[in-house]
Amino acid sequence: MTLQEDVGPCNEFCSKQPERGNHIQKTDARDNKAFPEGDKMQMKQEITLFTGITLIVGNMIGSGIFVSPKGVLMYSGSYGLSLLIWALGGIFSMFGALCYAELGTSIFKSGASYAYILEAFGGFIAFIRLWSSLLIIEPTTQAVIAITFANYIVQPIFPSCEPPYEAVRLIAADRKST
């Protein structure tokens, strides 16, 4: 058996050899014409109703909805009023999400808020927004989520008193590092 006839799993698609008998014709990967010239592979730029709703619900449930129910109920004074406040907040959030979705369908640049602000107000304001988001907004949002998560984890252990400050902060720091 010669080296040319020894076709292993690695060499099967790497070398271009003439077809012999019942063997599969081997081709070079560059000869594969799966895409016409000029076309390139890219992801579909499409968000369906279902994926849009799951993104919005995931963001709302993942952050703000667990932070303030106790305060809303405590300061509103009644269950009915607190539910009304939650419904109004949900409607307000829905309008914000619809505006954000409209921006996403009209501006075809990646970068979310940065791209939208860049298009509307120019490079300097977009740069300031990007850095403020990177240094202030995102870290504080993640810290609030981590502390809220830690409070909900520690609260069942201390049902009749305030959970220890150090325990909540340690669990929050552990959650933030993962």
C-alpha positions in Angstrom: 0.0 0.0 0.0 1.5 3.3 -1.0 1.2 6.6 0.9 -1.3 7.9 -1.6 -3.6 4.9 -1.1 -3.5 5.1 2.7 -6.4 7.4 3.3 -7.2 7.7 7.0 -9.9 9.8 8.6 -7.8 12.9 8.7 -6.6 12.6 5.1 -9.9 11.7 3.6 -11.1 15.3 3.0 -7.7 17.0 3.0 -6.2 15.8 -0.3 -7.6 15.9 -3.8 -7.2 12.5 -5.5 -9.0 10.9 -8.4 -11.8 8.5 -7.8 -10.9 4.9 -7.8 -13.5 2.1 -7.8 -15.9 2.3 -4.9 -14.0 5.0 -3.1 -15.5 8.4 -2.3 -14.0 11.2 -4.4 -11.9 13.4 -2.1 -11.9 17.2 -2.6 -10.0 20.1 -1.1 -12.1 22.1 1.3 -11.5 25.2 -0.9 -13.3 23.5 -3.7 -16.5 23.2 -1.7 -19.1 25.6 -3.4 -21.7 25.5 -0.6 -22.1 29.3 -0.9 -22.1 31.3 -4.1 -19.2 33.7 -4.7 -19.7 37.0 -2.7 -22.1 35.5 -0.2 -20.9 35.1 3.4 -22.2 33.1 6.3 -24.0 35.2 8.9 -26.6 34.8 11.7 -30.2 35.6 10.9 -31.1 39.1 12.1 -34.5 38.1 13.4 -36.3 38.2 16.7 -39.7 36.5 16.8 -42.5 37.4 19.1 -41.6 34.5 21.4 -37.9 35.3 21.6 -38.7 39.0 22.2 -41.1 38.2 25.0 -38.6 35.8 26.6 -35.8 38.4 26.5 -38.0 41.0 28.1 -39.5 38.6 30.7 -36.0 37.3 31.5 -34.6 40.7 32.1 -37.6 41.7 34.3 -37.7 38.6 36.3 -33.9 38.3 36.5 -33.5 41.7 38.1 -36.1 44.2 39.3 -39.1 42.2 40.1 -37.5 40.6 43.1 -36.0 43.8 44.5 -39.0 45.8 45.5 -42.2 43.8 46.1 -41.9 44.2 49.9 -41.5 48.0 49.6 -44.3 48.4 47.2 -46.7 46.5 49.4 -45.5 48.2 52.6 -45.8 51.7 51.3 -49.0 51.3 49.2 -51.0 50.1 52.1 -53.2 47.5 50.3 -52.9 44.5 48.1 -55.1 46.0 45.4 -53.1 49.2 45.1 -49.8 47.3 45.1 -51.1 45.2 42.2 -52.2 48.3 40.4 -48.8 49.8 40.9 -47.2 46.6 39.5 -49.5 46.6 36.5 -48.7 50.3 35.7 -45.0 49.6 36.1 -45.4 46.6 33.7 -47.2 48.8 31.1 -44.5 51.4 31.4 -41.8 48.8 31.0 -43.7 47.3 28.0 -43.7 50.8 26.3 -39.9 51.1 26.9 -39.3 47.6 25.5 -41.4 48.4 22.4 -39.4 51.6 21.8 -36.2 49.6 22.2 -37.5 47.0 19.8 -38.3 49.7 17.2 -34.8 51.1 17.5 -33.4 47.6 16.9 -35.5 47.2 13.8 -34.6 50.6 12.4 -30.9 50.8 13.2 -29.0 47.7 11.9 -25.8 48.2 13.8 -24.6 46.0 16.7 -23.9 47.5 20.0 -27.4 48.2 21.4 -27.6 51.5 23.3 -24.1 52.5 22.1 -25.1 52.1 18.5 -28.4 54.0 19.0 -26.8 56.9 20.8 -24.0 57.0 18.3 -26.5 57.3 15.5 -28.6 59.9 17.3 -26.1 62.1 19.2 -22.7 61.4 17.8 -19.5 59.8 19.0 -18.7 61.7 22.1 -22.0 61.2 23.8 -22.0 57.5 22.8 -18.5 57.1 24.2 -19.5 58.7 27.5 -22.6 56.4 27.7 -20.5 53.4 26.9 -18.0 54.1 29.7 -20.6 55.1 32.2 -22.4 51.8 31.5 -19.1 49.9 31.8 -17.9 51.5 35.0 -21.1 52.5 36.8 -24.4 51.1 35.5 -23.7 47.5 34.8 -21.6 46.8 38.0 -24.1 48.4 40.3 -27.0 46.5 38.6 -25.1 43.3 39.1 -24.4 44.2 42.7 -28.0 44.9 43.5 -29.1 41.6 41.9 -26.4 39.7 43.8 -27.4 41.3 47.2 -31.0 40.7 46.5 -30.3 37.0 45.7 -28.2 36.7 48.9 -30.9 38.2 51.0 -33.5 35.7 49.6 -31.1 32.8 50.2 -30.2 33.8 53.8 -33.7 35.0 54.9 -35.1 31.4 55.6 -32.2 30.7 57.9 -33.1 33.8 60.0 -36.9 34.0 59.8 -37.5 36.1 62.9 -34.6 38.6 62.7 -32.5 40.5 60.2 -29.9 38.3 58.4 -26.3 39.0 59.4 -24.7 41.6 57.2 -21.5 39.6 56.6 -23.4 36.5 55.5 -25.4 38.4 52.9 -22.3 40.1 51.6 -20.3 36.9 51.4 -23.0 35.1 49.5 -23.5 38.1 47.2 -19.7 38.3 46.6 -19.7 34.5 45.8 -22.7 34.9 43.4 -21.0 37.9 41.7 -17.8 36.0 41.1 -19.6 33.2 39.3 
